[in-house]
Amino acid sequence: MNATTYDPKQIDLNNAQTDGALKDAVIVITGAGDGIGRAAALDFARAGAHLVLIGRTQSKLEAVYDEIEAISSTQPILLPFDLNELSIDNAQDIAVAIEREFGRLDGLLLNASVLGSKMSIAQYPANQWQEVMQVNLNSAFYLTQGLLPLMQHSENGRIIFTTSSVGRRGRAYWGAYAVSKFATEGLMQTLAEELENTSRIRTHCINPGGTRSNMRALAYPAEDPTKLPLPADHMPFYRYLMSAYSQAYNGISWDARDFLPDVNS
């Protein structure tokens, strides 16, 4: 049985902080053009991974590509795609392309999310509800289902969803975003139990907490961003969870801020 709870003080991230920690792993990252997705792409490339980067804005993906090419020998595959338009057929086409190029898949970081409006359920616009659910939940389901067959033979397969504190306990006026994160937690837990005894795939959620990003600025416009950690500050933990060193854990909803140095000092 794998651990489903954790004590941050008992977890050593240091073993994963080497250039070869993700050597030759094939990893898909959504929302890779900015924020945590961009930081993860750069960090995973430094650790030796081959990357497939999905994002809505081609120019942002190309900028990340240039940065990766400057710090590593890998050349990521760029897939400019609006997840609001993603279908199961698109996800299966992505799987075919990855299989043709690499023959396998080792990791899937489902990082992309949209905030939507912060207003009451009674007033929430139906079209925004649909968009938030599509990007935050449905696209994650489509990609997971479409890419899962490629991961079945991975020695250390990882599916990592992105969650939030408002996806664990409801909070007024967080609308579709909160509901989509509740559903993401449920999807992760269900998948973790289904895969635990049939493969070496491990499934998790990460709550980044307050982090200096465009979405955080939209959600909390009066907040001083200089008091928040940068996306790169979380990468030692993200790399650890994506690596073989975390194989003993499964089905956990993690708080990334538990692993920031100033929190644990």
ZADO-1210 file (C-alpha; in nm, 4 decimals, padded with zeros to 6 digits):
<atoms>
<atom x="00.0000" y="00.0000" z="00.0000" code="MET" pos="1"/>
<atom x="00.1324" y="00.3426" z="-00.0897" code="ASN" pos="2"/>
<atom x="00.1224" y="00.6358" z="00.1494" code="ALA" pos="3"/>
<atom x="-00.1736" y="00.8704" z="00.1057" code="THR" pos="4"/>
<atom x="-00.0737" y="01.1254" z="00.3703" code="THR" pos="5"/>
<atom x="00.2520" y="01.3054" z="00.4272" code="TYR" pos="6"/>
<atom x="00.4686" y="01.4818" z="00.6808" code="ASP" pos="7"/>
<atom x="00.6755" y="01.7535" z="00.5085" code="PRO" pos="8"/>
<atom x="00.9521" y="01.7131" z="00.7661" code="LYS" pos="9"/>
<atom x="00.9957" y="01.3487" z="00.6640" code="GLN" pos="10"/>
<atom x="01.0340" y="01.4201" z="00.2919" code="ILE" pos="11"/>
<atom x="01.3800" y="01.4961" z="00.1540" code="ASP" pos="12"/>
<atom x="01.3675" y="01.6833" z="-00.1752" code="LEU" pos="13"/>
<atom x="01.7442" y="01.6900" z="-00.2170" code="ASN" pos="14"/>
<atom x="01.7863" y="01.3579" z="-00.3989" code="ASN" pos="15"/>
<atom x="01.5757" y="01.4872" z="-00.6869" code="ALA" pos="16"/>
<atom x="01.7751" y="01.8086" z="-00.7281" code="GLN" pos="17"/>
<atom x="02.0254" y="01.6735" z="-00.9799" code="THR" pos="18"/>
<atom x="02.0517" y="01.7360" z="-01.3522" code="ASP" pos="19"/>
<atom x="01.9658" y="01.3719" z="-01.4230" code="GLY" pos="20"/>
<atom x="01.6662" y="01.3349" z="-01.1880" code="ALA" pos="21"/>
<atom x="01.4237" y="01.3209" z="-01.4842" code="LEU" pos="22"/>
<atom x="01.6708" y="01.1949" z="-01.7446" code="LYS" pos="23"/>
<atom x="01.4924" y="01.0930" z="-02.0658" code="ASP" pos="24"/>
<atom x="01.1482" y="01.1124" z="-01.9015" code="ALA" pos="25"/>
<atom x="00.8784" y="01.2243" z="-02.1461" code="VAL" pos="26"/>
<atom x="00.6499" y="01.4797" z="-01.9809" code="ILE" pos="27"/>
<atom x="00.3479" y="01.6786" z="-02.1025" code="VAL" pos="28"/>
<atom x="00.2809" y="02.0178" z="-01.9406" code="ILE" pos="29"/>
<atom x="-00.0337" y="02.2222" z="-01.9960" code="THR" pos="30"/>
<atom x="-00.0358" y="02.5970" z="-01.9434" code="GLY" pos="31"/>
<atom x="00.3347" y="02.5854" z="-02.0248" code="ALA" pos="32"/>
<atom x="00.3697" y="02.9391" z="-02.1572" code="GLY" pos="33"/>
<atom x="00.3619" y="03.1245" z="-01.8279" code="ASP" pos="34"/>
<atom x="00.3710" y="03.1003" z="-01.4486" code="GLY" pos="35"/>
<atom x="00.4127" y="02.7594" z="-01.2900" code="ILE" pos="36"/>
<atom x="00.3872" y="02.5801" z="-01.6256" code="GLY" pos="37"/>
<atom x="00.6798" y="02.7764" z="-01.7651" code="ARG" pos="38"/>
<atom x="00.8836" y="02.7285" z="-01.4468" code="ALA" pos="39"/>
<atom x="00.8169" y="02.3535" z="-01.4552" code="ALA" pos="40"/>
<atom x="00.9162" y="02.3309" z="-01.8209" code="ALA" pos="41"/>
<atom x="01.2504" y="02.5004" z="-01.7528" code="LEU" pos="42"/>
<atom x="01.3178" y="02.2951" z="-01.4408" code="ASP" pos="43"/>
<atom x="01.2230" y="01.9599" z="-01.5919" code="PHE" pos="44"/>
<atom x="01.4397" y="02.0339" z="-01.8957" code="ALA" pos="45"/>
<atom x="01.7367" y="02.1024" z="-01.6663" code="ARG" pos="46"/>
<atom x="01.6678" y="01.7669" z="-01.5013" code="ALA" pos="47"/>
<atom x="01.6924" y="01.5874" z="-01.8371" code="GLY" pos="48"/>
<atom x="01.3298" y="01.5486" z="-01.9457" code="ALA" pos="49"/>
<atom x="01.1878" y="01.5548" z="-02.2972" code="HIS" pos="50"/>
<atom x="00.8886" y="01.7896" z="-02.3003" code="LEU" pos="51"/>
<atom x="00.5604" y="01.8366" z="-02.4818" code="VAL" pos="52"/>
<atom x="00.4374" y="02.1875" z="-02.4048" code="LEU" pos="53"/>
<atom x="00.0709" y="02.2803" z="-02.4460" code="ILE" pos="54"/>
<atom x="-00.0440" y="02.6401" z="-02.4204" code="GLY" pos="55"/>
<atom x="-00.2886" y="02.8834" z="-02.5737" code="ARG" pos="56"/>
<atom x="-00.0379" y="03.1457" z="-02.6925" code="THR" pos="57"/>
<atom x="00.2202" y="03.0379" z="-02.9486" code="GLN" pos="58"/>
<atom x="00.4535" y="03.3314" z="-02.8851" code="SER" pos="59"/>
<atom x="00.4784" y="03.2416" z="-02.5157" code="LYS" pos="60"/>
<atom x="00.5516" y="02.8781" z="-02.5974" code="LEU" pos="61"/>
<atom x="00.8193" y="02.9844" z="-02.8442" code="GLU" pos="62"/>
<atom x="00.9814" y="03.2005" z="-02.5763" code="ALA" pos="63"/>
<atom x="00.9895" y="02.9028" z="-02.3390" code="VAL" pos="64"/>
<atom x="01.1344" y="02.6901" z="-02.6179" code="TYR" pos="65"/>
<atom x="01.4193" y="02.9388" z="-02.6635" code="ASP" pos="66"/>
<atom x="01.4891" y="02.9423" z="-02.2913" code="GLU" pos="67"/>
<atom x="01.4964" y="02.5622" z="-02.2755" code="ILE" pos="68"/>
<atom x="01.7247" y="02.5390" z="-02.5775" code="GLU" pos="69"/>
<atom x="01.9669" y="02.7782" z="-02.4034" code="ALA" pos="70"/>
<atom x="01.9938" y="02.5694" z="-02.0848" code="ILE" pos="71"/>
<atom x="01.9634" y="02.2097" z="-02.2069" code="SER" pos="72"/>
<atom x="02.0123" y="01.9804" z="-02.5027" code="SER" pos="73"/>
<atom x="01.6435" y="01.9009" z="-02.5364" code="THR" pos="74"/>
<atom x="01.4123" y="02.0476" z="-02.8008" code="GLN" pos="75"/>
<atom x="01.0555" y="02.0436" z="-02.6706" code="PRO" pos="76"/>
<atom x="00.7535" y="01.9830" z="-02.8873" code="ILE" pos="77"/>
<atom x="00.5160" y="02.2812" z="-02.8883" code="LEU" pos="78"/>
<atom x="00.1409" y="02.2330" z="-02.9183" code="LEU" pos="79"/>
<atom x="-00.0352" y="02.5715" z="-02.9314" code="PRO" pos="80"/>
<atom x="-00.3901" y="02.4799" z="-02.8351" code="PHE" pos="81"/>
<atom x="-00.6808" y="02.6469" z="-02.6577" code="ASP" pos="82"/>
<atom x="-00.8011" y="02.3912" z="-02.4032" code="LEU" pos="83"/>
<atom x="-01.1450" y="02.5467" z="-02.4265" code="ASN" pos="84"/>
<atom x="-01.1641" y="02.3731" z="-02.7643" code="GLU" pos="85"/>
<atom x="-01.0090" y="02.0403" z="-02.6621" code="LEU" pos="86"/>
<atom x="-01.2047" y="01.7193" z="-02.7234" code="SER" pos="87"/>
<atom x="-01.1307" y="01.3545" z="-02.6549" code="ILE" pos="88"/>
<atom x="-01.0450" y="01.3163" z="-03.0242" code="ASP" pos="89"/>
<atom x="-00.7838" y="01.5933" z="-02.9932" code="ASN" pos="90"/>
<atom x="-00.6371" y="01.4239" z="-02.6861" code="ALA" pos="91"/>
<atom x="-00.6098" y="01.0950" z="-02.8714" code="GLN" pos="92"/>
<atom x="-00.4395" y="01.2718" z="-03.1627" code="ASP" pos="93"/>
<atom x="-00.1861" y="01.4152" z="-02.9160" code="ILE" pos="94"/>
<atom x="-00.1258" y="01.0637" z="-02.7833" code="ALA" pos="95"/>
<atom x="-00.0599" y="00.9352" z="-03.1351" code="VAL" pos="96"/>
<atom x="00.1911" y="01.2154" z="-03.1982" code="ALA" pos="97"/>
<atom x="00.3745" y="01.1468" z="-02.8696" code="ILE" pos="98"/>
<atom x="00.3857" y="00.7733" z="-02.9354" code="GLU" pos="99"/>
<atom x="00.5246" y="00.8344" z="-03.2825" code="ARG" pos="100"/>
<atom x="00.7962" y="01.0654" z="-03.1477" code="GLU" pos="101"/>
<atom x="00.8886" y="00.8986" z="-02.8169" code="PHE" pos="102"/>
<atom x="00.7076" y="00.5657" z="-02.7925" code="GLY" pos="103"/>
<atom x="00.5981" y="00.6322" z="-02.4335" code="ARG" pos="104"/>
<atom x="00.4906" y="00.8911" z="-02.1778" code="LEU" pos="105"/>
<atom x="00.6165" y="00.9253" z="-01.8201" code="ASP" pos="106"/>
<atom x="00.4496" y="01.2358" z="-01.6818" code="GLY" pos="107"/>
<atom x="00.1504" y="01.4629" z="-01.7238" code="LEU" pos="108"/>
<atom x="00.1382" y="01.7966" z="-01.5400" code="LEU" pos="109"/>
<atom x="-00.2132" y="01.9384" z="-01.5760" code="LEU" pos="110"/>
<atom x="-00.1323" y="02.2930" z="-01.4793" code="ASN" pos="111"/>
<atom x="-00.3596" y="02.5062" z="-01.7007" code="ALA" pos="112"/>
<atom x="-00.6553" y="02.6765" z="-01.5321" code="SER" pos="113"/>
<atom x="-00.8778" y="02.9789" z="-01.5785" code="VAL" pos="114"/>
<atom x="-01.0294" y="03.1808" z="-01.2935" code="LEU" pos="115"/>
<atom x="-01.3620" y="03.2900" z="-01.4348" code="GLY" pos="116"/>
<atom x="-01.5767" y="03.5435" z="-01.2548" code="SER" pos="117"/>
<atom x="-01.5813" y="03.5850" z="-00.8782" code="LYS" pos="118"/>
<atom x="-01.9520" y="03.6224" z="-00.8105" code="MET" pos="119"/>
<atom x="-02.2419" y="03.4367" z="-00.6539" code="SER" pos="120"/>
<atom x="-02.3757" y="03.1142" z="-00.7999" code="ILE" pos="121"/>
<atom x="-02.7113" y="03.2893" z="-00.8443" code="ALA" pos="122"/>
<atom x="-02.5515" y="03.5443" z="-01.0792" code="GLN" pos="123"/>
<atom x="-02.2867" y="03.3294" z="-01.2448" code="TYR" pos="124"/>
<atom x="-02.2934" y="03.3529" z="-01.6295" code="PRO" pos="125"/>
<atom x="-02.3630" y="03.0133" z="-01.7835" code="ALA" pos="126"/>
<atom x="-02.1132" y="03.0625" z="-02.0662" code="ASN" pos="127"/>
<atom x="-01.8315" y="03.1340" z="-01.8183" code="GLN" pos="128"/>
<atom x="-01.9327" y="02.8318" z="-01.6133" code="TRP" pos="129"/>
<atom x="-01.8962" y="02.6153" z="-01.9222" code="GLN" pos="130"/>
<atom x="-01.5557" y="02.7629" z="-02.0083" code="GLU" pos="131"/>
<atom x="-01.4102" y="02.7191" z="-01.6592" code="VAL" pos="132"/>
<atom x="-01.5345" y="02.3615" z="-01.6367" code="MET" pos="133"/>
<atom x="-01.4007" y="02.2840" z="-01.9831" code="GLN" pos="134"/>
<atom x="-01.0508" y="02.4217" z="-01.9223" code="VAL" pos="135"/>
<atom x="-01.0039" y="02.3236" z="-01.5579" code="ASN" pos="136"/>
<atom x="-01.1819" y="01.9883" z="-01.5516" code="LEU" pos="137"/>
<atom x="-01.2981" y="01.8476" z="-01.8843" code="ASN" pos="138"/>
<atom x="-00.9697" y="01.9046" z="-02.0672" code="SER" pos="139"/>
<atom x="-00.7837" y="01.7370" z="-01.7789" code="ALA" pos="140"/>
<atom x="-01.0147" y="01.4364" z="-01.8090" code="PHE" pos="141"/>
<atom x="-00.9741" y="01.4213" z="-02.1876" code="TYR" pos="142"/>
<atom x="-00.5952" y="01.4408" z="-02.1716" code="LEU" pos="143"/>
<atom x="-00.5759" y="01.1881" z="-01.8897" code="THR" pos="144"/>
<atom x="-00.7957" y="00.9389" z="-02.0702" code="GLN" pos="145"/>
<atom x="-00.6265" y="00.9958" z="-02.4052" code="GLY" pos="146"/>
<atom x="-00.2701" y="00.9724" z="-02.2728" code="LEU" pos="147"/>
<atom x="-00.3145" y="00.7045" z="-02.0060" code="LEU" pos="148"/>
<atom x="-00.2463" y="00.4088" z="-02.2391" code="PRO" pos="149"/>
<atom x="00.0963" y="00.5582" z="-02.3190" code="LEU" pos="150"/>
<atom x="00.1799" y="00.5747" z="-01.9480" code="MET" pos="151"/>
<atom x="00.0832" y="00.2206" z="-01.8536" code="GLN" pos="152"/>
<atom x="00.4318" y="00.0810" z="-01.9075" code="HIS" pos="153"/>
<atom x="00.6216" y="00.3700" z="-01.7515" code="SER" pos="154"/>
<atom x="00.8445" y="00.2731" z="-01.4615" code="GLU" pos="155"/>
<atom x="00.7446" y="00.5870" z="-01.2706" code="ASN" pos="156"/>
<atom x="00.4384" y="00.7350" z="-01.4381" code="GLY" pos="157"/>
<atom x="00.2975" y="01.0538" z="-01.2876" code="ARG" pos="158"/>
<atom x="-00.0317" y="01.2381" z="-01.3378" code="ILE" pos="159"/>
<atom x="-00.0328" y="01.5651" z="-01.1435" code="ILE" pos="160"/>
<atom x="-00.3416" y="01.7842" z="-01.1286" code="PHE" pos="161"/>
<atom x="-00.3539" y="02.1432" z="-01.0038" code="THR" pos="162"/>
<atom x="-00.5894" y="02.2197" z="-00.7173" code="THR" pos="163"/>
<atom x="-00.6637" y="02.5042" z="-00.4757" code="SER" pos="164"/>
<atom x="-00.7684" y="02.5597" z="-00.1157" code="SER" pos="165"/>
<atom x="-01.1108" y="02.6644" z="-00.2487" code="VAL" pos="166"/>
<atom x="-01.1409" y="02.3162" z="-00.3992" code="GLY" pos="167"/>
<atom x="-01.1257" y="02.1589" z="-00.0528" code="ARG" pos="168"/>
<atom x="-01.3697" y="02.3803" z="00.1333" code="ARG" pos="169"/>
<atom x="-01.6258" y="02.5923" z="-00.0472" code="GLY" pos="170"/>
<atom x="-01.5853" y="02.9673" z="-00.0356" code="ARG" pos="171"/>
<atom x="-01.8459" y="03.2236" z="-00.1313" code="ALA" pos="172"/>
<atom x="-01.8100" y="03.3972" z="-00.4683" code="TYR" pos="173"/>
<atom x="-01.5466" y="03.1608" z="-00.6083" code="TRP" pos="174"/>
<atom x="-01.8053" y="03.0094" z="-00.8379" code="GLY" pos="175"/>
<atom x="-01.7047" y="02.7706" z="-01.1155" code="ALA" pos="176"/>
<atom x="-01.3363" y="02.7849" z="-01.0240" code="TYR" pos="177"/>
<atom x="-01.3968" y="02.6387" z="-00.6776" code="ALA" pos="178"/>
<atom x="-01.6385" y="02.3766" z="-00.8093" code="VAL" pos="179"/>
<atom x="-01.3962" y="02.2742" z="-01.0840" code="SER" pos="180"/>
<atom x="-01.1225" y="02.2223" z="-00.8246" code="LYS" pos="181"/>
<atom x="-01.3519" y="02.0133" z="-00.6027" code="PHE" pos="182"/>
<atom x="-01.4155" y="01.7954" z="-00.9078" code="ALA" pos="183"/>
<atom x="-01.0432" y="01.7817" z="-00.9873" code="THR" pos="184"/>
<atom x="-00.9740" y="01.6472" z="-00.6381" code="GLU" pos="185"/>
<atom x="-01.2371" y="01.3782" z="-00.6933" code="GLY" pos="186"/>
<atom x="-01.0976" y="01.2859" z="-01.0336" code="LEU" pos="187"/>
<atom x="-00.7483" y="01.2497" z="-00.8869" code="MET" pos="188"/>
<atom x="-00.8623" y="01.0355" z="-00.5937" code="GLN" pos="189"/>
<atom x="-01.0704" y="00.8059" z="-00.8146" code="THR" pos="190"/>
<atom x="-00.7867" y="00.7631" z="-01.0616" code="LEU" pos="191"/>
<atom x="-00.5313" y="00.6999" z="-00.7853" code="ALA" pos="192"/>
<atom x="-00.7333" y="00.4070" z="-00.6494" code="GLU" pos="193"/>
<atom x="-00.7953" y="00.2643" z="-00.9950" code="GLU" pos="194"/>
<atom x="-00.4257" y="00.2712" z="-01.0903" code="LEU" pos="195"/>
<atom x="-00.2606" y="00.1878" z="-00.7593" code="GLU" pos="196"/>
<atom x="-00.2625" y="-00.1906" z="-00.7958" code="ASN" pos="197"/>
<atom x="-00.2603" y="-00.2133" z="-01.1753" code="THR" pos="198"/>
<atom x="00.0397" y="00.0024" z="-01.2688" code="SER" pos="199"/>
<atom x="00.3280" y="00.2072" z="-01.1332" code="ARG" pos="200"/>
<atom x="00.1474" y="00.5303" z="-01.2166" code="ILE" pos="201"/>
<atom x="00.1039" y="00.7647" z="-00.9225" code="ARG" pos="202"/>
<atom x="-00.1621" y="01.0362" z="-00.9238" code="THR" pos="203"/>
<atom x="-00.1628" y="01.3571" z="-00.7178" code="HIS" pos="204"/>
<atom x="-00.2983" y="01.7098" z="-00.6811" code="CYS" pos="205"/>
<atom x="-00.0764" y="02.0079" z="-00.6013" code="ILE" pos="206"/>
<atom x="-00.2121" y="02.3247" z="-00.4440" code="ASN" pos="207"/>
<atom x="00.0537" y="02.5904" z="-00.5186" code="PRO" pos="208"/>
<atom x="-00.1023" y="02.8335" z="-00.2722" code="GLY" pos="209"/>
<atom x="-00.0391" y="03.2048" z="-00.3127" code="GLY" pos="210"/>
<atom x="00.2226" y="03.2364" z="-00.5887" code="THR" pos="211"/>
<atom x="00.3308" y="03.5322" z="-00.7992" code="ARG" pos="212"/>
<atom x="00.1312" y="03.4717" z="-01.1169" code="SER" pos="213"/>
<atom x="-00.1142" y="03.6443" z="-01.3484" code="ASN" pos="214"/>
<atom x="-00.4057" y="03.4412" z="-01.2130" code="MET" pos="215"/>
<atom x="-00.3209" y="03.5327" z="-00.8546" code="ARG" pos="216"/>
<atom x="-00.3117" y="03.8990" z="-00.9518" code="ALA" pos="217"/>
<atom x="-00.6597" y="03.8669" z="-01.1043" code="LEU" pos="218"/>
<atom x="-00.7962" y="03.6928" z="-00.7956" code="ALA" pos="219"/>
<atom x="-00.6333" y="03.9297" z="-00.5439" code="TYR" pos="220"/>
<atom x="-00.5693" y="04.2637" z="-00.7205" code="PRO" pos="221"/>
<atom x="-00.4915" y="04.4500" z="-00.3961" code="ALA" pos="222"/>
<atom x="-00.2273" y="04.2003" z="-00.2831" code="GLU" pos="223"/>
<atom x="00.1427" y="04.2889" z="-00.2855" code="ASP" pos="224"/>
<atom x="00.2952" y="04.0320" z="-00.5254" code="PRO" pos="225"/>
<atom x="00.6459" y="04.0852" z="-00.3882" code="THR" pos="226"/>
<atom x="00.5367" y="03.9074" z="-00.0702" code="LYS" pos="227"/>
<atom x="00.4545" y="03.5895" z="-00.2648" code="LEU" pos="228"/>
<atom x="00.6914" y="03.3115" z="-00.3734" code="PRO" pos="229"/>
<atom x="00.7884" y="03.2933" z="-00.7384" code="LEU" pos="230"/>
<atom x="00.6787" y="02.9915" z="-00.9448" code="PRO" pos="231"/>
<atom x="01.0444" y="02.8802" z="-00.9587" code="ALA" pos="232"/>
<atom x="01.0510" y="02.8618" z="-00.5780" code="ASP" pos="233"/>
<atom x="00.8161" y="02.5628" z="-00.5928" code="HIS" pos="234"/>
<atom x="01.0151" y="02.3667" z="-00.8485" code="MET" pos="235"/>
<atom x="01.2248" y="02.1526" z="-00.6094" code="PRO" pos="236"/>
<atom x="00.8977" y="02.0011" z="-00.4880" code="PHE" pos="237"/>
<atom x="00.7453" y="01.9694" z="-00.8364" code="TYR" pos="238"/>
<atom x="01.0604" y="01.7941" z="-00.9583" code="ARG" pos="239"/>
<atom x="01.0572" y="01.5596" z="-00.6578" code="TYR" pos="240"/>
<atom x="00.6934" y="01.4626" z="-00.7138" code="LEU" pos="241"/>
<atom x="00.7496" y="01.4006" z="-01.0844" code="MET" pos="242"/>
<atom x="01.0595" y="01.1881" z="-01.0161" code="SER" pos="243"/>
<atom x="01.1108" y="00.8269" z="-00.9083" code="ALA" pos="244"/>
<atom x="01.1937" y="00.9449" z="-00.5559" code="TYR" pos="245"/>
<atom x="00.8244" y="00.9993" z="-00.4781" code="SER" pos="246"/>
<atom x="00.7108" y="00.6517" z="-00.5869" code="GLN" pos="247"/>
<atom x="00.5973" y="00.5575" z="-00.2342" code="ALA" pos="248"/>
<atom x="00.3236" y="00.8233" z="-00.2383" code="TYR" pos="249"/>
<atom x="-00.0089" y="00.8070" z="-00.4193" code="ASN" pos="250"/>
<atom x="-00.3431" y="00.9838" z="-00.4190" code="GLY" pos="251"/>
<atom x="-00.2316" y="01.2851" z="-00.2167" code="ILE" pos="252"/>
<atom x="-00.3490" y="01.6456" z="-00.2334" code="SER" pos="253"/>
<atom x="-00.0272" y="01.8333" z="-00.1549" code="TRP" pos="254"/>
<atom x="00.0334" y="02.1911" z="-00.0443" code="ASP" pos="255"/>
<atom x="00.3423" y="02.3140" z="-00.2288" code="ALA" pos="256"/>
<atom x="00.4031" y="02.5843" z="00.0296" code="ARG" pos="257"/>
<atom x="00.4799" y="02.3118" z="00.2870" code="ASP" pos="258"/>
<atom x="00.8076" y="02.2591" z="00.1014" code="PHE" pos="259"/>
<atom x="00.9312" y="02.6158" z="00.0733" code="LEU" pos="260"/>
<atom x="01.2569" y="02.6587" z="00.2673" code="PRO" pos="261"/>
<atom x="01.1375" y="02.9550" z="00.4750" code="ASP" pos="262"/>
<atom x="00.8270" y="02.7611" z="00.5820" code="VAL" pos="263"/>
<atom x="01.0268" y="02.4657" z="00.7126" code="ASN" pos="264"/>
<atom x="01.3265" y="02.6499" z="00.8575" code="SER" pos="265"/>
</atoms>
